[in-house]
Amino acid sequence: MRLWSIHPKYLDVQGLLGLWRRGYSFKEGKIVRYDLSLKMPVTEGQVKYEFNHLLGKLKVRDSERYEELLRVQVIEVNPIFYVVEGDVEEWEKGAKRRVRDSKE
């Protein structure tokens, strides 16, 4: 399952329901209670990469939302993560190792 490291508030309908479009079946029995005091690390580079990835998608499918997100100064992360220094994660397919600022 793909879990966005950026805050879900940035996502559009397609971003939020991406699993559904790939044939995912939402089953109540698969929902696990999660201790929200436990957080996972995510690198700064990964957060920027995912934000830029979303911007690319929005530029095509929702130009208004794209323009709105271009004004974001500080990218908020999903509450289950905390940010650490580092580049894009090694497991990210096709990721460039250097991530440009989201305004470039």
Secondary structure as the mmCIF struct_conf table of DSSP 4:
data_model
#
loop_
_struct_conf.conf_type_id
_struct_conf.id
_struct_conf.beg_label_comp_id
_struct_conf.beg_label_asym_id
_struct_conf.beg_label_seq_id
_struct_conf.end_label_comp_id
_struct_conf.end_label_asym_id
_struct_conf.end_label_seq_id
BEND BEND1 SER A 5 SER A 5
STRN STRN1 ILE A 6 ILE A 6
HELX_RH_3T_P HELX_RH_3T_P1 PRO A 8 TYR A 10
HELX_RH_AL_P HELX_RH_AL_P1 VAL A 13 LEU A 16
TURN_TY1_P TURN_TY1_P1 LEU A 17 LEU A 17
HELX_RH_AL_P HELX_RH_AL_P2 GLY A 18 ARG A 21
TURN_TY1_P TURN_TY1_P2 ARG A 22 GLY A 23
HELX_RH_3T_P HELX_RH_3T_P2 GLU A 28 LYS A 30
TURN_TY1_P TURN_TY1_P3 LEU A 36 SER A 37
STRN STRN2 MET A 40 THR A 43
HELX_RH_AL_P HELX_RH_AL_P3 GLU A 44 ARG A 61
HELX_RH_AL_P HELX_RH_AL_P4 SER A 63 LEU A 70
TURN_TY1_P TURN_TY1_P4 ARG A 71 ARG A 71
BEND BEND2 GLN A 73 VAL A 74
HELX_LH_PP_P HELX_LH_PP_P1 ILE A 75 GLU A 76
STRN STRN3 VAL A 77 VAL A 77
HELX_LH_PP_P HELX_LH_PP_P2 ASN A 78 ASN A 78
TURN_TY1_P TURN_TY1_P5 PRO A 79 ILE A 80
STRN STRN4 PHE A 81 VAL A 84
BEND BEND3 GLU A 85 GLU A 85
BEND BEND4 VAL A 88 VAL A 88
TURN_TY1_P TURN_TY1_P6 GLU A 90 TRP A 91
BEND BEND5 GLU A 92 GLU A 92
TURN_TY1_P TURN_TY1_P7 LYS A 93 GLY A 94
BEND BEND6 ARG A 97 ARG A 98
TURN_TY1_P TURN_TY1_P8 SER A 102 LYS A 103
#
